[in-house]
């Protein structure tokens, strides 16, 4: 009889653990569905980001910032940006791209006054968290370097031209 009671206790514990796991899975699914519904640019299979690069130089009307951007799949073309002009685009990344190791990347080459710099304007592994919560990746290019912001108000210097 003692072994039956012990067996019954083990069976009860397994049932309780199973119910807890089932509740956690159900809760996680509800959270994912609510996030997907609440954010119109967030689909279950992808997340939309807006990337913007601004010429933040002063008094450079005769020397535009020349920019050329591309990804591994497409050439996005180039622009000559005068002071205050911007080059912007939206992109959708696959959900969980960083888990499967397919790091989507858009790189740009900048030229100005004999200087040249190639950099990643958007890289999923770096920017999926950095550009949140608004999913904005903003770059301000100045004479002394490249500044990043995810809200358009607070910029910090990410790197210089050299």
Secondary structure, DSSP 8 states (H G I E B T S, - for coil): -HHHHHHHHHHHHHHHHHHHHHHHHHHHHHHHHHHHHH-TTB-SSEEEEEEEEEE--SS-TTS-EEEEEEESS-EEEEEEE-TT-EEEEEEEEETTHHHHT---EEEEEEEETTEEEEEEEEEHHHHHHHTTTTTEEEEEEETTEEEEESSSS--EEEE---
